[in-house]
Amino acid sequence: MTDQRLDRAKQWLEQLLSLSGIATTVDTVQPAGASETNYWLTIDPNPLTPAQKELLIGSEGAAIDAIQYLANASLNIHAEADLQAGYTIELDGYRQRRAIALKTIADEAAERVRATGTEVILQPMSSAERRQMHTFFDSDPSYSDLATQSRGQEPDRRLVVQLAQPPAVE
């Protein structure tokens, strides 16, 4: 996979890590099921100490989310629309573990909404995680009876899961 956007992103992240005093490399292998419009930049965890991994991921993923936000903003800011891309920063399987946890949260919320008929308001999440949850609900046919929306202001913005509105009868 040779792509100017991917090469530039890898170089950007490696330079950010180097400037932070963290000596490691970045791999660009897409995980199974990843979107073709989103590039995965995986930080090699092998040369990192547990403290460095903890620092890069941060409390509840705050640091890795911030790095990902910076990557997306920095790499897309002056790019033409057709050269823009989405970038996901991964370290030590964090994103994949978090995706499994988010899917579990989605399943539990769906079950509660169906059982009670009332909306379920989830805990605050980063914008990236809320977007991932919206995608779960929009793309999985088993959730076709449900709808999602985001409500509130950052940092307390929350995903709301509710029954989809039946089509209006005329």
Secondary structure by P-SEA (a helix, b strand, c coil): cccaaaaaaaaaaaaaaaaacccccccccccccccccbbbbbcccccccaaaaaaaacccaaaaaaaaaaaaaaaccccccccbbbbbbbccaaaaaaaaaaaaaaaaaaaaaaaccbbbbcccccaaaaaaaaaaaacccccccbbbbbbcccccbbbbbccccccccc
